Amino acid sequence: MQPPPPPSGAGHPRRSKAIVVGLVAAVVAGLGLSLLLILTGPTRSGGRASPEQLANEARIQVLALCDAVQAYRDEHGNYVPIAPFPSPVPKNGEAVPFAQDHEDFHRIGFEPGPTVHFQYEVTVQESPVGEPEVSCLARADADGDGLNAVYRVRLDANGMTSPMEVEREGE
């Protein structure tokens, strides 16, 4: 004889437990990532950053910039080129103010914080086949020698990001 079916509205206990475990895992992962960003992200005191902090800031912010650029395109139908900011390129690992009301970055929703160690830029060019070629860049002269480290992520016509390209990391 088979057991009676569960009353209507009663879900499967295993499925409910799996959903709860999945949600708890997602929250814990989110908190862990937040803590990692707080501990290894850009310094908020406006001071000098270590090479590891600089690399982390560039990688996180360039991806955030590309996400903002793509989200803007998804909503408005076009990419927005944005001139390099702040100007000049930050040097010696020192943090510089980032205007929270910068019109172009604010419009796409990119707000990296009150201070940054990099200059950010979005370039939009047309490919030979007429598709937009978009690059999101971060650059800094970490050691003050006049050579910039450049971090770049490209967006393809479908909005997919390329792997991070790094030139002269640590410069």
N, C-alpha and C positions, 0 to 999 in steps of 0.2 A: 504494500500500500504506500502511496506517495504522500509526502507531507502536504498540508493545504497550502495554496498559494499565499504569498504575503498580502496583507491588506493593501488596497489601492492607496497610492501616495507614499508608500514605504519604498524607498530606493534600495538598491543593492548595497549592503553594508561595505563590501569590499570596494566598490566603485566610489562611494562617498569617502571612505577612508583614504583612497588613492588621491582623490581631489584635494582633500585637506592636506595631505602630506606634500602634494605638488605645490599648493599655495604657500605652505610654510617654507618649503625649500626656496621658492621664488623670493619670498620676503627676506629670508636669511641671505640669499645671494645678493639681493639689492642692497641690503645693509652692509654686507662685506665690501661690495664695490664702492659704496659711498665712503666707508671708512678708508679704503685704499686711496681714493681720490683726495680725501682730506689729508691723509698722512704723506702722500707722495706727490700731490698735485703742486700747482704753482704756489709759491709763498705768498701769503696775504699781507705780510708786514711791509712789503715794498723793498725787501732786501735782496741780497745776492742769492742766486739759486745754484745748487750743485749741478754737475753735468747730468746726473740721473734725473733730477727734478726737471731740468730743461727738456730732456728727451721725452719724459712722460707728458709734460704740458703740451709740447708740440704734437705728439701723436694723438692725444685725446682731443685737443682743440681742432686740429685739421679735420679729423673725422666728424666732429660736431659741426664744423663749418660746412663740410660737404653735405651732411644731413640737412642742415638748414637751407642750403642752396637748392637741394632736390625737393624738399618740402615746399619751398616757395614756387618752384616750377610746377609741381603737381597741382598747386592751388591756383596759380595765375597764368600758367602756360608758357612762361619764358624764364630763361636764366638771366641773372643780374650780374654783370661784371662790377667788381668793387675795387677801387684803387687801393694801393697799399696803405695800411694804417696800423699803428701809429707811425708817424714819420718824425725823425729818421728811424732807421732800424735800431732796435735796442742793442746795447753793447755791454760787454763784461758781465753778463748774467744778472744785470740790474733790472728790477721791475720798473715799468713806466705806467703811468695812468692810461686807462682805456676808457674813452668817453662813452658813457652808458647811453647817450643820446645820439651817437653817430648814426646819421640818417640811414645809410645803406645797410649797415650791419643790423641795426635795430629793425628795419623793414623786413629782413629775412628771418629775424629771430635769433641771431647769433650775438650773444652777450657773454663773453668769456670771463668776466669778472672786473673788479675795479682796477686791478693792475695786471699786466702781462709782461712776459719776457720776450715776446715775439711780435713781429709785424705780420699781419694777416692780409691776404689778397685773394680775389677770385678773378680768374681770367676766362673769357669766353671767346673762342675763335671758331671759324667755320672750317670744317674739314674739306678736303678735295671733293667729297661726294655730297657736300651740302649739309652734313650733320654738325651740330654744335660740339665743340671740344672744350670741356670745362676742366679747369685745374683749380684746386684749393691749395693755397700755399701758406706756410709759416716760415719766417726767416729771422735769424738773429746772428749777431757777431759776438758769440759767447766769450771769446778771449780777447776781444779788442784789437785783433790783428788786421782788420779790414776785409777779411774773408767771411762770408755769411754761410752758416749752415742753413740748408733749405730742405724742408719737409713738404712733399707734394702727394696729393691724392687726386686722381682723375676720375671724372664721371663719364661713362659711355652714353650712347644715345638712349639706352634703356634705363639710365639712372643707377647703374651698377658701379660700385667703386673699384678702382684698381688697387693692387697692393701699394703700401706706402713706399714712396721713393725718397731716399735720403741722400743728399749731397753734402759732403764735408761736415758730418756730424761731429760735434765737439769744437767746431771752429768758433 
